[in-house]
Amino acid sequence: MFHVRIHGRGGQGAVSAAAMLSVAAFDEGHHAQAFPTFGSERTGAPVVAFCRIDDHPIRTHDPVSAPDALIIQDPTLLHQVRLFSGVTPETYVLVNTSHPLADLGLDELAGAGGEGRWAAVPATAMAREALGRPLPNTALLGAFAALTRVVGLGGVTGAIRQRFTGSVAEGNVRAATVAFEHVVQLTGRSQQHA
């Protein structure tokens, strides 16, 4: 089973990201579940969402304490919330930032991780350019697909198109595609399973 934990703030689409990731996995033939946990339900408050993906039915419904992938939608959470609880050297970590991980004080943690398992992705800037709005969730899903290969870019874009319509869908697809290509270039991985 592959466990994903997404940290963000209310209004950034963390809950939607988990839901779209589960749809992408389901559409690719996997079993999947997604659910959130909230502190105070208001814009800007910390939000955590979870997704599990497996080839067998998923019977557990507790929060993800040891993620296989950690997605951080808002870098202001880095020093306010215990984001890295349960992270191991095998965990994939995506941070929404235009700064190098070293500038955020994460170079030691990233260096302890396996090669090609950490990526800084300017998802907010990518979303602003593709959508005209600073919503990083779909860009980070594209980056997730490139970094982990648990789902493909086609699954992600299909889930986006199921959630949104028209120009909003296509803008989100562009953001996901740009982020996918960014991580492919960053990690030097081929675009297989796209």
N, C-alpha and C positions, 0 to 999 in steps of 0.2 A: 504494500500500500504506500502511496506517495502522499505526504501530508504538506499542505501549504498554509502559511499564516501571513496575512496581509495587515500591516499597520498603516493607518492613515488618520485623517481628521474628517469629521462629518462634513459632507458636501463634496468630497474628493472622489467618491465612487468606489470605496473599498468593498462595500457590500455587493454592489453591481459587478465589480471585477470578479469576486469569488463566484457569483452566480454564473457569469459568462464563461469562466474557466470550467465550471462543472458542465455546462452545456457543450462546450468544445470537446471535453473528454467524452461525454455521453455520445455525441454525434460521431466520434471516432471509434465507438464500440466499447468504451470502458464503463464501469460503474462509477458514479461520482455523487458527491453531496457538497453542499455549501450552506454555511450559516454564519451569522454575525454574533458579536457580543458588544453591548453598548455600556458606556458609563452613563453620562447624561446625554440624552438624545437631542443634541443641538448642533448647529453648524459650527465647525471649528473644534469640537470636543474630540478627544481621541476615540478611535473606533478600531476594533480588531475583527477581521473576518477570516473564516477558515474554509478550506476546500480539501477534500480527500478524493483521490483517484485510485482505482484498483481494477483488476480484471475479474474480481469476484464481488458478490454483494457485500456492501459495507454495513456492518451492524453496530459499530461504535458511533456515538454522537457527542462525545465529550470534546472540549476545546483541545486544540493541537498544542501540546507542550514541547514536543521535540520535532520541529519542522524539518522536512527534507528541502523545503524552499521557503525563504523569508523575503517578502516584498515590502519595502519601506516606501510608502507613497509621499511622505513628508519628512524631509531631513531635520526639521525642527524637533521632531520626536526623539532624535538620537540620544539626547542627554536628559530627557524628561521621563521616559518610559523604559522599562527593562526589556528592550527589544530583543536582545541577543540571548535571552533565557532559552536553554535547550538547543542552541546552535552548536553543531559539531564541525570538524574539518570537512565533512562530506556534504554539509548543507550548502545549497545554492543561495546566494544573497544578491538581491537587486536593490539598489538605492537610487531613488529619484533625485538626481543632483547633476548640475553642470560642472561641479568641482571634482578634482581627483579625490579618491578615497583618503589619501594622505592628508589633504587639507581639512578633512572632517575628523581626523584623529583615528581613522579606521584602518590604517595601513598595517598595523600589527595584527589585528584580528583577521583582516583579509589575507595577510601573509601566512597565517596559520591554517587557512582553508586550502582545499585542494586546488590545483592549478585550473584556471578557467571557471571557477565557481562563484566569483564575486564580480559584479559589474556596476559601474556608475552610469546611469542613463539619464540624460536631460529630458525626461518624459514631459514635464510641464511645458518646456519650450517647444517640444515637438507637437504637443497637443494645441498649444496656442497658435502655432503656424498652420496646422492641419484643420483645426476646428474654429479658431478664433476665440477659444476659451481655455483656461488653464486647468483642464481636467486630465490628470495623468494616467487614469486607470487603464484605458485601452492600449496606450503606448506601452505601459508596463506588461500587459498581457502578451504583446508581440515580443517584447524583450524576454519574457519568461519562456516563450516557445523556443526562441533561439538559444537561450542559455541551457535549458534543461532537456529539451527534445521530448518531454513527456506528452505534449500535444504539439500539433503542427500549426504553422501559420494559417493554413486553410481552415483548420478547426476554429481557431480564434476569430478569423474574419467571418466565418459562417455564424458563429455565436453573436458577434457584433451585429450582423445583418438581421438576426432573429430578434434582437433587443431593440434596435433602432431602425428607422426608415429614412429614405431620401438622402438629402445632403448631410444630415447628422450621421447616418450610418456610414456614408462614404468618407466623411472627414475622420471618423473614428478608425475606419479601415486604413486610411492613409497614415494616421498616427501609429497604429500597430505595425504596419509594414515598414515604416521608417525606423522604428525602434528595433524591429527584428533585424533589419539590415545593419544597423549600428552595432548590435551585439555580435552578429556574424563577423563583421569587420574587426571588432575589438578582440574577439576570441580566436579568430582565424579558422573558425569551423566552416565546413561546407554548408550549403543551404539544403541538404537532404532533409527529408521529412517536412518540407515546407508546404 
